Amino acid sequence: MMKNPSYCYKFYWLEAIVHLIAEDVKETNFNEMIDEMIANAWYTVLEFHIHLSGMIEGQVKDGLERAILKLQKLSQLPGNASKVEIKNNIKKYDKELRPYKDQLTNMVPYRALAGFFCKCQERALEYIQNGEKTEEKILVGSINCLPETAYEQMFETKQIFGKRDKRKGYHIIISFPPDEATPDQAFEVTRRFAEEHLGENYEVVYSVHTDKAHNHGHIVWNSVSFVDGTKYDSLKGNWIYHLHPRRDSKGRKLWNGESQRKMENMNINI
């Protein structure tokens, strides 16, 4: 941890969980977790003067350290203050600390939280990128994210905008009749559809599977916009009146309208 102080944040997150369990806490929330982290890191920051993530142009980089320094300035508590004193002052100055605590909540380590959430979207992303189905991932693409870290990025977007509940994402399949589309053609239709319909606002991963008699494209995208936090609105009739015409438009451009394709709408509805 001392070789790379940025690991301190994860350490204090884990320590907070361990302490709460030791106190026989059965349920908790982000606010209580952040309070515990501040109290646990207090002595290290103020007595040992350790910068948890270093400095940038003379400014403290770490959000946890900034929260501690802000509280110390407000409360004038010493570096050896008790945990009870620290937590009482966190409550006292809650309004002033709120921006610091909100930032910490948004930046909670993804891996520390992932086990508490449904894995449906992660499984969907893993499935559509299966190397055995996508010619060793040659037929995999993405928009506004990286395929290998898409789940983490989508998760972080939900964290930032506080929209982790209900629907996590969407998954649609574009199926082409046998021998109608080459893998490259199917990939081009899938890519164009994803870019035009979703590319400006959502993190998207798309692929083409060639393991069946018919090539078929997959598109998985986040339910929350990384731009402004807007949740994707899939109203009744969305497929018929919005997605279907766009799909057909891509097909007509590529095959001059000569083919008939089928698209199946499959939502990840959690």
N, C-alpha and C positions, 0 to 999 in steps of 0.2 A: 504493500500500500504506500510506503514511503517513497519507493522508486517512482511511482506514478500517482501523485496525490489525487488525481481525478477519480481514482477508485474509491476515495474516502466516501463519496456520496452514496455509493452502493453499500459500503460497509455500514454507514449510519442508518440506512434504510433497513438492512437486515437486523442490525442491533435493536432498532425500534420494535421490530416484530418480535424478536426474542424476549425483550423486556416486557412487552405487553402480554405475551403468553405466560411468562413467569409470574405476572401479577394476576393470572387467571382471567384475563379479559377474553370474553367469548366473541364479541363483535366490536368492530371499530370502524373508523372512517378516515378519510384523507386528512381531515383537520387534526384529529388526534395523533395520527402518524407523524405529521409534520411537527407538531408540538413536541413529541417525544424525540425526534431527530434534533431539533434545536437544543433541547435540554441536554442530550447526550454529547453533542459536539461543543457545547459551551466552553468547557474547561480547556479543551484542546486548542480552540481558536484564540481564547483570551489569555491563557496562561503560557502556552507554548508558542503562540503566534504563528501557527502553521496555516499557510494558505492552501485550502482544500483543493483548488484547481489552478493555482498559480495566479499570476498578475498579467494584465494586458495594459501596456502604457501607463503603469502606475495605478491602475484600477483593479479592484478585486473582481475576479472572474466568476467565482462560485456563488450560486444563489443561496445555498445554506449559510455560507460564511457571511454574505451580505445581510441576511435576516438576523443573524446573531449580532453583528455590529450595530445594526439599526436598533435592536432591542436594548443593547447595552447603553447606547447613547440616550435612549428614552428613559430607561429605568435607573441608570447609574449603578447597577448591580456589579459586584466585584467578580473576578474570574473564578473564584472559589465558592460562588453562591450555590445554595442547595437546589436540588431539582424542584422541590416544592416552591421555592422562591421564584425560580425561573418560570415555571408554568403559571404561577399566579400573575406574574407580570405580562406573560404572553396574553392572558385573558384581558388584563387591564388595558393593554395597548393593541387590542385586536384590530381596531380600525386602521391604525397606522401600519400594522404589519401585514394587512390583508394583501396588498400587491405582491409582497415578497412570498407569502404563503401560497398565493394563487400560482405564481410562477413555479414554485417547487412542486405543487400538485400536478401541473401540466408536464413537468419533466421527470416524473417518477419513472424509475428504470422499467422498461417494457417487460423484461424477463421476470421481474419480481411480481408483476401483476398478471401475466398471461395465464397462469394456472387457474385463475379465478373466473375466466371468461370462456364462453363456448368456442370450440375449435372448428366450427363449421366452415368459416371463411378460410382459415388456414388450410384445412383439408382440401377445399375446392382449389385453392391456388397451387397446392402441391400436385393435385391430380392433373390439372390442365397443363402443367409443366413437365409431366412425366417424360423422361428421356426416351423411353421405349415407344412412346406414342407420337413423339414430336421430332423424330429423326435426330435423336441426341440433342434436343433443345434448339436445333437450328430453326424450327418453326415456332419460336416463342418470341414475343415482343412485349413492350410495355410503354405506357405514357405516364409521365409525371411521377415515376417511381422506377426502381430497379426490380427486375423479376425476382432476384434472390432475396431481397429485403422488403418486398411489397407488403407482406402482412404486417411487419413492424411499422412501416411507414403509414399504412392505413390505420393501424391501431393508434399511432401517435396523433394522427389528425383527429380522431374521435376524442382522444384525451384533451387536446388543446381546446376544442370547442365544447367539451363537456357533453358529448352525445354518444355515450357508450351503450345505451339501452336499445331495446327493440331490434329492428332490422340492421344487420351488420354490412350487408352488401348484396349484390345481384350477380347472377350467373345465367347467361343465355348461350344457346347453342345454335349455330347455323349449319344445317345439314345439306349436303349436295348429293344428288343421285349418283350412283356408281358411274365412273368413267366420264362424268360431266366436267369436273374441274381437276386440274392438276394440283398438287400440293402448293405450288407457288401461286397459282391463281386463287385458290381458296384462301391462302394467307393474305393476299392483296385485298380481297373483298372484306375479310375480317378486319384487317388493319384500317382500311378506309372507313368502314362503319364505326369502329371504335373512336377514331380520331375526330370524325365529324360530329358524332352524337355526344361524346363524353370528354374529348380531349382538352377542352378549355377549363374544366372545373373538377374533374375527378381523377384519382389514381386508378389506373387500368392495367390489367395484364391480359393479353390475348394469345391464342395459339391455334394451331391446326393439328388434329390427330389423324394419322394415316394408318392406324392399326386395324381399321374395319374395311369392308368392301367399299364404303363410301367415305370420302374425306369430309371432315366436319370441323368447323371453327368453334372455339370457346372464347367467351369474353367474361371476365370477372372484374367488377369495379366496386369501389368503396361507396357506401351509402351516404357518406358525408363529404362535402366539397372541401378540398384543401385550401380553396381561395377565400371563402367567407363562411364556412360551416353549414351551408344550406344542405338539408337532407334531400336526396334524390326523390322526386315525387312520381311514383308509379301508380297513377290513378287508373281506375277501371277503364278499359279501352285504350290504354297506353300502347299496347302491342298493335292493335288494329289501325289506330289513327296516327300513330307517330313512328314507332319503330319499324313496322312492316313497310311503309312507303320508303323509308330511308334504306332499308335492306334491299328492296327491289331496285332502287336507283343505282346502288353499287353494282348489282348484277347486270343491269341493262348496259352500263358503261363498259363492262368487261366482256359480255357475251352478246351485245346488241339485242338484248331482250329475247333470245331464243330459248332460254332454259327456264324450267320450273324448279323452284327450290322450296324447301320446307325449313321453317325455323321453329324451334321449340322454346318456349319461355319457361325458365326454371328459376324461381326466386329462392335465395337463401333467406328464409323467413324464421327468425329466431324469437 
